[in-house]
Amino acid sequence: MNMELRPADLANDWWQAVLRGFTTAEVPNLATPVVLGILAAAVVLSIPRATWRWFGLYVTFVHELGHAFAALMTGRIVHGLRIGLDHSGQLLSSGRGTFGAAWSGFWGYPSPAVVGAALIWSVSAGRSGAAMSIGALVLLLALIFLRNFTGILVALLSAAIAQLLVMFGTALTVSNVVLGLGIALEVGAVRDWFKVASVHTRRRDRLASSDAYILARSTGVPSLMWLVAFAVVIAASAAISVRVVWGLLT
């Protein structure tokens, strides 16, 4: 019997696993202690410096993908994105008009919160498999735009975990991971907002790195207004997430 595993067979198995994520719907039966444990694990990922040093790179990755997706929505051309070990990021895109640039510039800080809320909702709706399949595809496509070693490494590790979960993870495992990742992204988004706000109050020597400052320079709208707009989207996403998680607990 021929047990040779051919690349074509592996690719077909992966694709079938991705498709199953879109066609299956299963609301997990998560006990309250499990949800609390996932919540605690997500907070541990996002708050202590030791873990944030590494998980923050993933939050930055989602931040930059938010810029890139928003740029593509307005017809801008994305030339590449970079991620630094210091959690800095840069998107290079081009296009005509100020709206596209402003729209792309806005959807950095809010993106982790919006993605986090979408992931948490997908668990409550029984669509965590679809969320993981979408994530697996997006992470692979993101490799096209990355232009530095750190960014490629973050994307490869994230993509590898997503692909393994799509192919081998049980429905309950996928739900747990998606829920934990969604909560961690929410906490990370809030943490990053306070970080950028501090740039405008206590660390003004770093203003050039702030999306709010860059948007203010390009649009004439004050930085404070952009910071408030970031906060509104992040707060709304967090409120939705809290409500959904509370529903899972009760």
Steps between C-alpha positions, in 0.01 A plus 500: 500500500641837398512729806691780327358843587508714190494884514187501283321275748610716793384815321165340421456389863579855615255655255225259602566590864472870416170441321364299793557804719254696284237227479482391865323689777526385858441711810742361760382402844752702702479462875541816705836391648632436148394846380658659807819303437510616137442858617786473748733352236413780256573765764833333580590520131418869474600669825829375655804643322664159459213361293395828339848533353412209270121507472521874432673415173186316390282796604728726294462257209120527520538880532700517175266259322218738596684780322562277198140374470363853533742620231388225262134590567559846353698380200843587634797282407673330792874470441593331825492511876761464771489405867774585750597313815416818692135459387537769237346452159493664160271461201610624159211576265426743222193645336320821410288710728517570871200289598671170424809600695291618797277191494804274492675701770202477733453122501818411683430531871130401477567185293612266783188596697267449202663167410486395865128577522438308177688196634311503829168534320590211268537270801159597638344448156662160448719635220843470658596253227423758232694762694803272517475412130484870406794570728702218345442640150565864597824413678629317193404788269666749733838345422479667159522847656766448769840653435715428806617196696307574820174545312550184297587302814189624687281420199653154450456402865144635508416330170652169613292496819185588305562229240563234766180595682300493177626152412528328837316701763169375637200733491535564874873572475445744214223675695723535806790639298281742303335626818833546677653675201200732467519602866877546482464726194242712684734546797790565264303766310419684823862478611625634166254791515635611837850467356427729205314743728808521722705599195286814474528583870824372654722380213457767238845428357335196337213690336621417151413133562139572602223425250294780656781749441554380142126527430492848650786612276336360186138605565516805726273330755661527848672195646263503796204436270672199347588363843136537604386327181739211567366477857136498389550202266714313753253566782204389287681180402595434862141558616368253244767248604417536870133446428568187293743354756251573776242309299735203479547516877130514577 
